[in-house]
Amino acid sequence: MVKLYAISDIHLSFKSNREEFAKLTAREEGDGLVLAGDVGETLETLNEAFAIAKRNFKHVFWVPGNHELYSSKSSKEDEMHLKGEAKYMACIMAAKKHEVLTPEDDFMTWVYEDSDGFQVAAVICPIFTLYDYSFRPPEITREKCLDWAMEEGIRATDETLLHPDPYLTRDEWCARLVQQSETKLQRAADTGLPLVIINHWPLREDTIFIPKVPRFSLWCGTKKTENWHKKYHAKVVVTGHLHVRRTDWIDGVRFEEVSLGYPRQWQEAKDEGHDVNSLLREILPGPSTPKNGQEPTTTWRGRGRGWSLSHGMEEPRTPLSPTGRII
């Protein structure tokens, strides 16, 4: 049975994560893999990850996270000058070299066998939306939101390393990306097939649960995507960014946060005997949709296994960022 798996936030700039990802292996010939952003900061790291993924999986899909978009002094000299859209397009060229599918490619129709043994299909939709600081309380204005976050000592590295060029602001770039994604998703939805929407940033604010750094939500997405799972008839929504593995069922749609995270964040899963292969999340065919009235709000998978909680209940020992401040 051909399957589609996903993982994000593998952060190969960390030596132990890089060594772990090198152990990646496919289950079956023909399986696919989604890399949902934050592979690493440099083109060299991207090329390394793409080569490993393609050695093991027939089809590989990638969407950018904030870390791929960084303009870092740690990059090679010919990469240091790349900012904003130019850095993104350089990443796209690296993906093309390895035949990895990106938000710039046509969406693929994925045929697989469901739990009843029938051949079914879904459209795999890698998208790129960025964020526009709209995940904030209604009384906090856009102009005041960074000050609001700094009241708790929170300021994302993006503010220094993620440039919006040639756009004036990240908000403006986000608006353009949202418009482009909507056009492609509508065409895919018009086929009548269910969609698998892949994005680094969460589509919905209510799937964000980072109680130690709640005001980091500013850098976690845009409210413009809140209804996309219904508007475009999604079967699954795949995201990362939060470093908190979880599964949500909302309106009959499965939302999967598939982050690996920084080494210390997945140490508990490693202690439970898990590795990069067992932490790949099966997207298709995936688990069956819960029956009406039996829909769990959230299943946390921080230690490589799941348990269900209702909204407002905290997962035991929720993962933190290495600094305790930003993710």
N, C-alpha and C positions, 0 to 999 in steps of 0.2 A: 504494500500500500504506500503510494507516494505521499509524503507529508511535507508541510511547510512549518519551519521552526523560526524562532526569533530570539534575539538578544540585543541589548543596547548597553551603552555606557561601559564598554570594556576597558577604556582608558589605558591604552597600551604604553603610555609614557611611564607607567609604573612597571618596573622590572618583573615583579611577580605576576602581574596580570598578563604581561607579554609572554612570559614563559607558560602560563596556563593556557592562553589562547592557542599557542603552538601545538597543544595536545588535541585540538579540535578534530573530531571525526564524524562522518555522516553515518546515519543508521542504515539507510538503504540507498541503492543507486537511484538517482532521479529526485532525491529529496531537495528541498529548497531552503534557503536561509535568509532571514531579514536581519540586517544590521541597522538598528534604529537610532543611529547617531551617537556622538561622543566616542568614536573609535580612538581619536587622538588629535593632536594639534598640528601635526606636520604632514606634508605630502608623503614623506618617506614612511611614516607610520601607516598612513592609509594604504599605500602600495603593499606594505608587508601584510596588513590584515586582509586585503582583497585577494592576495596570492594564496594565503592559507585557506580562506573561505572557498575560493574557486577550485582548489585541489580536492575539496571534500564534498562540495555541493554543486549540482548541475546548474541551478539558478540562484543567483545572489542578488538581493535588493538592498540598496543603501539610501538613507536619507541623512542630511546633515544635522548635527547637533551644534550647540554653541561652540564647543571646543574645536571642531573642524574649521570654524570661521575665524578663529583667533589669529591675529597678526602678532607673532611672538618673536622675541629676540633669540629664542632657542632654535628657530628655523634656519635653514641654510640661507646664505646671502641672497640667492636669486629668488627666494620665497618671502623674505622679510618685508619687501615693499608691497606685497599683495594685501589689499584691504577690501572688506565688504564683499560686494558682488564678484570682484576679480578673484578673491580667494575661493569663493564658492565655485566659480567656473573652473578654476584650476583643479579643484577636487573632482568636478564632473569629468574632466579630461583624464584624470587618474582612473576613475571608475570605468570609463570607456575602454581604456587600455586593457583592462581585465575582463571586459564584457559583463560588468556589474550594472544592473539596471537602477536608474535614479529618477528623481522627479522630472527630469528633462526628457525622459524616454516615454514612448507610448506605454500605456498600461497593458499588463499581460493577463490573459484569461487562464486561470489555473483549474485544471480538471483533476478531481480526486474522488476517492471512494468514501461515502459517508458511513455512519455507524450501522446502517441497514444494508450496506453492500451495494448501493446504487451509485452510478457515475453521476456526479454533479459538478458544477463549475462556479467559480467566483472570480471577480476581477481584482487583481492585486494593484493597489493604488498608492505608490510612494508619493508623498507630498512634502512641501516645505513651507511653513507658515511664519516662523519666528514668533515674536510677541510684541505687544503694544502697551504693556503696563496696565491693562484693564482689569487684571485679577487683583482687585483692591476693594476695600469697603466703599460704599456709595458716597460717604461724606468726605472721602479723601480725593482731592482733585489730581489731575495729571501733573500739574505744576508742583504740587506739594508731595507727590508720592515718594520721591527719592528721600526727602527729608523724613518722611514718615517711617521708611525702612531703616534709616540711619538712627532713629530714636532707639532701636534695639541693636545697633551696631552691625546692621546687615547692608552690605553693598556688594553686588555681584562683580566678579572679575570682568564680566562682559563690558562694564562701564569703561574699562581701560583698554581691553584687547579686542573687543568685537566692534569693528567700525561699520557704519551703514553705507559707506561710499558706493555708488555716486549719489545716494539719497541723503537728504539733510538729517534725517533721524531714523532710528530703528522703527519707530511707529509708521513712518512713511513707507519704508521698505516692507514692513509687515502687511500694510494695506494692499500693496501691489501684489505680494505673494498670495494673499488670501483671494484676491480677485482671479489670479491665474489658476489657483487650485480649484476654485468653484467652477470655472469653465470646464476643466478636465473631468472633475467629478460628475458634473451634470451629464456630460457625454457618456461616461461610463454607466451612470444610473439609467440612462435611456436604453441601454441594452436589455434591461429587465433582469440582469444577473445581480446577485448580492455583491457588495464590495467589501474588501479588506483594506481599510484606510490605515496607512502607516505614516506616522509623523513623530518627530522627536519630542515635541512639546505636547502636553495634554490638551485635548480638545475641550474638556469641561473643567470648570473650576472645582466642582464638587468631587472630583476624583483626586484632588490634591490634599494630602494629609502629611504635613511635615511640622509637627507640633513644636519642635525645638527651634525652628526658624520659619514661623508662619508667614512673615512678611517677605520672605523670598518668593512668594507667589507672584510678585510683580514681574519676574523674569520667566514665568512658567507658561505663558500662552496668551490667547486673546479670546474675549467673549464672543467674537464674531463666528467662532466655530462651534458654539455650544450645542446647536441643533443639527449639526451635520450628520450625526449617526442616523437620525430619522429622515432628514431631508434627502439624503443620498442612499437610503436603504442599505446601510452597512450591516454586515454580518459580524464583523470583528473590527475593533479599533485597536491598533498596536502603537504604544508610545513608550518613552523612557523618561530620562531627565531627572526624575525624582530620587532615584536610587532606593526606591521602596517597592519591591516586587509585590504586586497585588492583582487580583482579578475582580472586576465589578460587572454586574449584570444590570443594565439600565434600559428600560423599554424593550426588553428582549434582546438587546445587543450586548455582546461580550466586549469589555474593555480590558486590555492586557497591558500592564506596566511590566516591562521585561528587562529592567536594568540588572547588570552585574554589580557595578559600583567600584569604589576604591577598595584596595585590598582589605582594609580593616572592616569595611562594611559588609563583606560577604564571608568574613572569617567564621561566623557561627554556622553558616551553611557548609563551609569546608569542614568544620569540626564534626558536623553530622554525616560526613562522608561524601559530600557532593563535590563535583568539579564542573568545569565549563560545559561539559557534554550533558551532564544530568540537569544542569540549570537552564539549558535551552528550553524555551517555552513552546509547546506544540500549538500552532495557530490553526492549521487545517490538517485533518478534520477537527481536531480539538474536542473538548467536552460537549456533551449534548446540552441544549438549552433547557434550563429548569422548567418544570411544569408551572402553570399559573398557580400563584399562591405559595410556591415553594422557592421563590427566587431569593437567594442570599444577597445581601447588600454588598458585602465585600469579603473576599477570601484573601488573607495575607499569606505570602509565600516567602517571607524573609529568610527562613532557614531551609528552604528547598522543599518544604511541605506546606500544606495549606490548612487554615482553619478559618471559620466564618465569624464575622462580627457585625453588629449593627452600627450604623453611623453614630459617631460621638464616642465610641469606645476605642481606647488606645491599644494598638498592638504592643505586646510586651517587648520591651527593649527595642524600640523603634530605631532603625539605623540613623546615624548622624554623619555629617560631613567630617573629614579629618580635622578641620579647624573648629567644628562645632558651630560654624556661622553660615557658610555658603555651600551650595552643592554644584 
